[in-house]
Amino acid sequence: MYTEKGHIEQQRQGKDYIDPPPAPLLDVEELKQWSFYRALIAEFIATFLFLYIGVGTVVGYKGIYNNLCDGVGYLGVAWAFGGMIFVLVYCTAGISGIVYTPMKTSIFHWRVSLVRAVAYMVAQCLGAMLGVWIVMSLTHSHYHQADGAVNLVQPGYSKGTALGAEIVGTFVLVYIVFAATDPKRMARDSHVPVLAPLPIGFAVFVVHLALIPITGTGINPARSLGAAVVKNTKETWDDHLDYDLIGEQWIFWVGPFVGALAAAVYHKYILRSGAIKALGSIRSNPTN
């Protein structure tokens, strides 16, 4: 909650917007509030719908059609994921804060408490599993023909290439999320309420176009984990965990977290001049 003192201070500095204060590390009082559980439900349902539509589109494309000219193709899959993010952000941003993925939850830790962040991650992963499970239950053989829409490093690409692609793709997405939801921008463009969901949805769309041929596009650990858990094959888990023990699936966790962290640092300390503010001021000290 914004304080009156903080609001007055922002106005004194000539700002027409208010930066949200850092959230407390542990806020157990949240557990007594309905708004906390409402946000968890929103995250669960949003991730469930996101995976149901996204994975369902992949299964419909890869599990039914063998010719690349049939079905929706890569372009349709990218539109499905990007379009769902657009509508979900538009519908529920005011409830849970447009998170939907564990890596964005962790990077937004200063906006939500650790208790809420962990609860968000659990809700997102459970929602993703349910979405993929329903797709599997409804499509049966087509689901298995499409390999469960599991994220894997595609033939012809190395693990290093896949990791780099996931890092850069996630950086693009999270950078755009921060830019689109910046309090200063939102205050300036408050008359255009659809502005934030639109670039976020397009970011997911274009990143999918670039990454589908390389990794199937992860950029979301909940999406990767949900598909892997439901598919639950040795090959899947060989792609999900430790490099030596469980193969390459670590790529779909490490890549998004690194990319999201880099985007957060870039936005906070470069674009918002956080580094300069931390040092005091960019202006020369008159005593020097």
Contacts in CASP RR format, 6 or more apart in sequence:
PFRMAT RR
TARGET T0000
AUTHOR 0000-0000-0000
METHOD contacts of the structure
MODEL  1
MYTEKGHIEQQRQGKDYIDPPPAPLLDVEELKQWSFYRALIAEFIATFLF
LYIGVGTVVGYKGIYNNLCDGVGYLGVAWAFGGMIFVLVYCTAGISGIVY
TPMKTSIFHWRVSLVRAVAYMVAQCLGAMLGVWIVMSLTHSHYHQADGAV
NLVQPGYSKGTALGAEIVGTFVLVYIVFAATDPKRMARDSHVPVLAPLPI
GFAVFVVHLALIPITGTGINPARSLGAAVVKNTKETWDDHLDYDLIGEQW
IFWVGPFVGALAAAVYHKYILRSGAIKALGSIRSNPTN
2 18 0 8 1.000
2 20 0 8 1.000
2 21 0 8 1.000
3 21 0 8 1.000
6 18 0 8 1.000
6 21 0 8 1.000
7 18 0 8 1.000
10 17 0 8 1.000
10 18 0 8 1.000
10 19 0 8 1.000
15 184 0 8 1.000
16 187 0 8 1.000
16 188 0 8 1.000
17 183 0 8 1.000
17 184 0 8 1.000
17 186 0 8 1.000
17 187 0 8 1.000
17 188 0 8 1.000
18 183 0 8 1.000
19 183 0 8 1.000
20 111 0 8 1.000
20 183 0 8 1.000
22 110 0 8 1.000
22 111 0 8 1.000
23 109 0 8 1.000
23 110 0 8 1.000
23 111 0 8 1.000
23 112 0 8 1.000
23 113 0 8 1.000
23 116 0 8 1.000
24 113 0 8 1.000
25 113 0 8 1.000
25 114 0 8 1.000
26 113 0 8 1.000
26 114 0 8 1.000
26 115 0 8 1.000
27 113 0 8 1.000
27 115 0 8 1.000
27 116 0 8 1.000
28 115 0 8 1.000
30 36 0 8 1.000
30 113 0 8 1.000
30 115 0 8 1.000
30 116 0 8 1.000
31 115 0 8 1.000
36 116 0 8 1.000
36 119 0 8 1.000
38 95 0 8 1.000
39 95 0 8 1.000
39 96 0 8 1.000
39 97 0 8 1.000
39 116 0 8 1.000
39 120 0 8 1.000
40 96 0 8 1.000
40 119 0 8 1.000
40 120 0 8 1.000
40 123 0 8 1.000
41 123 0 8 1.000
42 92 0 8 1.000
42 95 0 8 1.000
42 96 0 8 1.000
43 96 0 8 1.000
43 99 0 8 1.000
43 100 0 8 1.000
43 120 0 8 1.000
43 123 0 8 1.000
43 124 0 8 1.000
44 123 0 8 1.000
44 124 0 8 1.000
44 126 0 8 1.000
44 127 0 8 1.000
44 130 0 8 1.000
45 127 0 8 1.000
46 88 0 8 1.000
46 92 0 8 1.000
46 96 0 8 1.000
46 100 0 8 1.000
47 100 0 8 1.000
47 101 0 8 1.000
47 123 0 8 1.000
47 124 0 8 1.000
47 125 0 8 1.000
47 127 0 8 1.000
47 128 0 8 1.000
47 222 0 8 1.000
48 127 0 8 1.000
48 128 0 8 1.000
48 130 0 8 1.000
48 131 0 8 1.000
49 84 0 8 1.000
49 88 0 8 1.000
49 131 0 8 1.000
50 81 0 8 1.000
50 84 0 8 1.000
50 85 0 8 1.000
50 88 0 8 1.000
50 100 0 8 1.000
50 128 0 8 1.000
50 223 0 8 1.000
51 127 0 8 1.000
51 128 0 8 1.000
51 130 0 8 1.000
51 131 0 8 1.000
51 132 0 8 1.000
51 135 0 8 1.000
51 222 0 8 1.000
51 223 0 8 1.000
51 226 0 8 1.000
51 227 0 8 1.000
52 131 0 8 1.000
52 132 0 8 1.000
52 134 0 8 1.000
52 135 0 8 1.000
53 80 0 8 1.000
53 81 0 8 1.000
53 84 0 8 1.000
54 77 0 8 1.000
54 80 0 8 1.000
54 81 0 8 1.000
54 84 0 8 1.000
54 149 0 8 1.000
55 131 0 8 1.000
55 132 0 8 1.000
55 135 0 8 1.000
55 148 0 8 1.000
55 149 0 8 1.000
55 227 0 8 1.000
56 80 0 8 1.000
56 135 0 8 1.000
56 139 0 8 1.000
56 149 0 8 1.000
57 72 0 8 1.000
57 76 0 8 1.000
57 77 0 8 1.000
57 80 0 8 1.000
57 81 0 8 1.000
58 77 0 8 1.000
58 80 0 8 1.000
58 146 0 8 1.000
58 148 0 8 1.000
58 149 0 8 1.000
59 135 0 8 1.000
59 139 0 8 1.000
59 142 0 8 1.000
59 143 0 8 1.000
59 146 0 8 1.000
59 148 0 8 1.000
59 149 0 8 1.000
60 71 0 8 1.000
60 72 0 8 1.000
60 139 0 8 1.000
60 142 0 8 1.000
60 146 0 8 1.000
61 71 0 8 1.000
61 72 0 8 1.000
61 73 0 8 1.000
61 76 0 8 1.000
61 77 0 8 1.000
61 146 0 8 1.000
62 145 0 8 1.000
62 146 0 8 1.000
62 147 0 8 1.000
62 149 0 8 1.000
63 139 0 8 1.000
63 142 0 8 1.000
63 143 0 8 1.000
63 145 0 8 1.000
63 146 0 8 1.000
64 70 0 8 1.000
64 71 0 8 1.000
64 142 0 8 1.000
64 145 0 8 1.000
65 71 0 8 1.000
72 79 0 8 1.000
72 80 0 8 1.000
74 208 0 8 1.000
74 209 0 8 1.000
74 212 0 8 1.000
74 213 0 8 1.000
75 209 0 8 1.000
77 208 0 8 1.000
77 212 0 8 1.000
78 204 0 8 1.000
78 205 0 8 1.000
78 206 0 8 1.000
78 208 0 8 1.000
78 209 0 8 1.000
78 212 0 8 1.000
79 205 0 8 1.000
81 204 0 8 1.000
81 205 0 8 1.000
81 208 0 8 1.000
81 217 0 8 1.000
82 201 0 8 1.000
82 202 0 8 1.000
82 204 0 8 1.000
82 205 0 8 1.000
82 208 0 8 1.000
83 201 0 8 1.000
83 204 0 8 1.000
83 205 0 8 1.000
85 100 0 8 1.000
85 197 0 8 1.000
85 200 0 8 1.000
85 201 0 8 1.000
85 204 0 8 1.000
86 197 0 8 1.000
86 198 0 8 1.000
86 200 0 8 1.000
86 201 0 8 1.000
86 202 0 8 1.000
86 204 0 8 1.000
87 197 0 8 1.000
88 100 0 8 1.000
89 98 0 8 1.000
89 100 0 8 1.000
89 196 0 8 1.000
89 197 0 8 1.000
89 200 0 8 1.000
89 201 0 8 1.000
90 194 0 8 1.000
90 197 0 8 1.000
92 98 0 8 1.000
93 196 0 8 1.000
93 197 0 8 1.000
96 120 0 8 1.000
97 108 0 8 1.000
97 111 0 8 1.000
98 177 0 8 1.000
98 181 0 8 1.000
98 196 0 8 1.000
98 197 0 8 1.000
98 200 0 8 1.000
99 105 0 8 1.000
99 108 0 8 1.000
99 120 0 8 1.000
99 124 0 8 1.000
100 124 0 8 1.000
100 220 0 8 1.000
100 222 0 8 1.000
101 124 0 8 1.000
101 219 0 8 1.000
101 220 0 8 1.000
101 221 0 8 1.000
101 222 0 8 1.000
101 223 0 8 1.000
101 256 0 8 1.000
102 120 0 8 1.000
102 121 0 8 1.000
102 124 0 8 1.000
102 125 0 8 1.000
102 220 0 8 1.000
102 221 0 8 1.000
102 222 0 8 1.000
103 170 0 8 1.000
103 174 0 8 1.000
103 220 0 8 1.000
103 221 0 8 1.000
103 256 0 8 1.000
103 257 0 8 1.000
103 259 0 8 1.000
103 260 0 8 1.000
104 174 0 8 1.000
104 177 0 8 1.000
104 260 0 8 1.000
105 112 0 8 1.000
105 117 0 8 1.000
105 120 0 8 1.000
105 121 0 8 1.000
105 124 0 8 1.000
106 117 0 8 1.000
106 121 0 8 1.000
106 257 0 8 1.000
106 260 0 8 1.000
107 174 0 8 1.000
107 260 0 8 1.000
107 261 0 8 1.000
107 263 0 8 1.000
107 264 0 8 1.000
108 117 0 8 1.000
109 117 0 8 1.000
112 120 0 8 1.000
121 222 0 8 1.000
124 222 0 8 1.000
125 221 0 8 1.000
125 222 0 8 1.000
125 225 0 8 1.000
125 226 0 8 1.000
127 222 0 8 1.000
128 222 0 8 1.000
128 223 0 8 1.000
128 225 0 8 1.000
128 226 0 8 1.000
128 227 0 8 1.000
129 225 0 8 1.000
129 226 0 8 1.000
129 229 0 8 1.000
129 230 0 8 1.000
131 226 0 8 1.000
132 148 0 8 1.000
132 149 0 8 1.000
132 226 0 8 1.000
132 227 0 8 1.000
132 229 0 8 1.000
132 230 0 8 1.000
132 231 0 8 1.000
133 230 0 8 1.000
135 143 0 8 1.000
135 149 0 8 1.000
136 143 0 8 1.000
136 148 0 8 1.000
136 230 0 8 1.000
143 149 0 8 1.000
147 231 0 8 1.000
148 227 0 8 1.000
148 230 0 8 1.000
148 231 0 8 1.000
149 227 0 8 1.000
150 224 0 8 1.000
150 227 0 8 1.000
150 228 0 8 1.000
150 231 0 8 1.000
150 236 0 8 1.000
150 239 0 8 1.000
151 215 0 8 1.000
151 216 0 8 1.000
151 217 0 8 1.000
151 218 0 8 1.000
151 223 0 8 1.000
151 224 0 8 1.000
151 227 0 8 1.000
151 228 0 8 1.000
151 239 0 8 1.000
151 249 0 8 1.000
151 252 0 8 1.000
152 215 0 8 1.000
152 216 0 8 1.000
152 235 0 8 1.000
152 236 0 8 1.000
152 239 0 8 1.000
153 159 0 8 1.000
153 161 0 8 1.000
153 162 0 8 1.000
153 214 0 8 1.000
153 215 0 8 1.000
153 239 0 8 1.000
153 248 0 8 1.000
153 251 0 8 1.000
154 162 0 8 1.000
154 213 0 8 1.000
154 214 0 8 1.000
154 215 0 8 1.000
154 216 0 8 1.000
157 165 0 8 1.000
157 214 0 8 1.000
157 215 0 8 1.000
159 243 0 8 1.000
159 248 0 8 1.000
159 251 0 8 1.000
160 251 0 8 1.000
161 214 0 8 1.000
162 214 0 8 1.000
162 215 0 8 1.000
162 248 0 8 1.000
162 251 0 8 1.000
163 251 0 8 1.000
163 254 0 8 1.000
163 255 0 8 1.000
164 255 0 8 1.000
165 210 0 8 1.000
165 211 0 8 1.000
165 214 0 8 1.000
165 215 0 8 1.000
166 211 0 8 1.000
166 215 0 8 1.000
166 218 0 8 1.000
166 219 0 8 1.000
166 251 0 8 1.000
166 252 0 8 1.000
166 254 0 8 1.000
166 255 0 8 1.000
166 256 0 8 1.000
166 259 0 8 1.000
167 255 0 8 1.000
167 256 0 8 1.000
167 258 0 8 1.000
167 259 0 8 1.000
167 262 0 8 1.000
168 259 0 8 1.000
169 207 0 8 1.000
169 210 0 8 1.000
169 211 0 8 1.000
169 219 0 8 1.000
169 259 0 8 1.000
170 219 0 8 1.000
170 255 0 8 1.000
170 256 0 8 1.000
170 257 0 8 1.000
170 258 0 8 1.000
170 259 0 8 1.000
170 260 0 8 1.000
170 263 0 8 1.000
171 259 0 8 1.000
171 260 0 8 1.000
171 262 0 8 1.000
171 263 0 8 1.000
171 266 0 8 1.000
172 203 0 8 1.000
172 206 0 8 1.000
172 207 0 8 1.000
172 263 0 8 1.000
173 200 0 8 1.000
173 203 0 8 1.000
173 204 0 8 1.000
173 207 0 8 1.000
173 219 0 8 1.000
173 263 0 8 1.000
174 259 0 8 1.000
174 260 0 8 1.000
174 263 0 8 1.000
174 264 0 8 1.000
175 263 0 8 1.000
175 266 0 8 1.000
175 267 0 8 1.000
176 199 0 8 1.000
176 200 0 8 1.000
176 203 0 8 1.000
177 200 0 8 1.000
177 203 0 8 1.000
177 263 0 8 1.000
178 263 0 8 1.000
178 264 0 8 1.000
178 267 0 8 1.000
178 268 0 8 1.000
179 185 0 8 1.000
179 199 0 8 1.000
179 267 0 8 1.000
179 271 0 8 1.000
180 195 0 8 1.000
180 196 0 8 1.000
180 197 0 8 1.000
180 199 0 8 1.000
180 200 0 8 1.000
181 196 0 8 1.000
182 267 0 8 1.000
182 272 0 8 1.000
186 196 0 8 1.000
189 195 0 8 1.000
204 219 0 8 1.000
207 217 0 8 1.000
207 219 0 8 1.000
208 217 0 8 1.000
211 217 0 8 1.000
211 218 0 8 1.000
211 219 0 8 1.000
215 251 0 8 1.000
215 252 0 8 1.000
218 224 0 8 1.000
218 252 0 8 1.000
218 256 0 8 1.000
219 256 0 8 1.000
220 256 0 8 1.000
221 252 0 8 1.000
221 253 0 8 1.000
221 256 0 8 1.000
221 257 0 8 1.000
224 240 0 8 1.000
224 249 0 8 1.000
224 252 0 8 1.000
224 253 0 8 1.000
225 240 0 8 1.000
225 252 0 8 1.000
227 236 0 8 1.000
228 236 0 8 1.000
228 237 0 8 1.000
228 239 0 8 1.000
228 240 0 8 1.000
228 249 0 8 1.000
236 249 0 8 1.000
237 246 0 8 1.000
237 249 0 8 1.000
238 246 0 8 1.000
238 247 0 8 1.000
238 248 0 8 1.000
238 249 0 8 1.000
239 247 0 8 1.000
239 248 0 8 1.000
239 249 0 8 1.000
239 251 0 8 1.000
239 252 0 8 1.000
240 246 0 8 1.000
240 247 0 8 1.000
240 248 0 8 1.000
240 249 0 8 1.000
240 250 0 8 1.000
240 252 0 8 1.000
240 253 0 8 1.000
241 247 0 8 1.000
241 249 0 8 1.000
241 250 0 8 1.000
242 250 0 8 1.000
243 250 0 8 1.000
268 274 0 8 1.000
269 275 0 8 1.000
269 278 0 8 1.000
273 282 0 8 1.000
276 282 0 8 1.000
END
